[in-house]
Every structure is written in structure tokens, then in C-alpha cells.
Amino acid sequence: MTDYKYDELLLRVEKPSRYLGAEVNSISKSNAEVLFLLAFPDSYEVGMSHLGMQILYSILNDLPFVSAQRCFAPWPDRERQLRENRLPLTSLETRTPLKEFDAVGFSLQYELSYTNVLNMLDLGGIPLHRDDRREHDPLIIAGGPCCFNPAPLVDFIDVFVIGEGEEAVGEIAAVLRRGKREKLSRTELIGELARIP
């Protein structure tokens, strides 16, 4: 998997700018302790217009130990390219595959995006069912209005944030950092996250 391959394929999609990540105020950090992906299960245009995602991106990247990056659901032409070329779905900022992040946080704004969550996990090389995930897999977190009833996605999401994500995301990042430093297991990490009010 090379940047060249990704760039070459972009020449054949309807809107290449959806996948470049070179907007004004985009942030790319190196050597951060915690890699946190903000995933929006809809197209780039819909996700980038969501103010909550912009706020979380800013809060996380203001923490010196966190690199927050973004990913949006690919349009069908891009999804077809990724599948045909066996390339993973990646972040915009550094083209890091989803499975290499410490946490992937989905913003669930409406129920019709649930299938996109599963599609993005599959494209990112992450097991769909939480019970199938192993220690090296990222923690899958979901927040947003749909999480007030987490039941429909309970088999697929490791942690739900019920309430204002802007208030909890800094604490979540701190727990992820401590979990890496103390080498906590997935189960222990989820237990620690459950203590956040």
C-alpha cells in the first residue's frame, strides 16, 4: 500500500477532494501517544458540515499527547476502488488504516447511518462484532444523539458515550493514554472508561 497507489486511484473518482485531507486548519501530528480517529458514517460533505465533529477534532488535537484524525464514509466509486485493490479505508490526515488507531469514535447522528458504520469497520480491517476483536484491535466508541438508545448497535460498539461528547472526550483520551502506559487489556480499558460519568 503506497501513497502513489492511493493518488493514482483518486484520478478516477467523482470528487477526489473528499479524500485529500488538506483543508485549512487540518492538523497532522507525529509522535503522539494516543491515535484517535473521528469517524463520520456519511459522506465528506455531510460530515465536514457537522459542527460537533469540528469541536471534537479541536479539543482532541489541543491535547499534546493526542493525534486526532478524520475519516468519512467513502462514496460508492471510492469504496469499489478500495475493495478491488484490497486497500484499507484510511484517515485523511496521514492515510493511516483504521485498524492502526487506538480508538475509532463514530458520531451517530441518525439511524440510517448504522450500515455505514459496519461498512467502514469492514473497509478498515476491523472485526465487525465486538466479541471478535482482539487486544491489537482499536476500541470502537460511538457518541451522538442515537446513543441515547444504544441497543441496536450493542453487538458492534465497545463503548457508548451517552451525553455531551465534548465534555467526555478529554477524559476518554486520558484513559486511553493511561491504558497504553499501564498495558491494560481491552476489558480493563473498557472498565476504566465505564467509570467516566
Secondary structure, 3 states (H helix, E strand, C coil): CCHHHHHHHHCCCCCHHHHCCCCCCCCCCCCCCEEEEEEECCCHHHHHCCHHHHHHHHHHHHCCCEEEEEEECCCHHHHHHHHHCCCCCECCCCCCEHHHCCEEEEECCCHHHHHHHHHHHHHCCCCCCHHHCCCCCCEEEEECHHHHCCHHHCCCCCEEECCCHHHHHHHHHHHHHHHHHCCCCHHHHHHHHHCCC
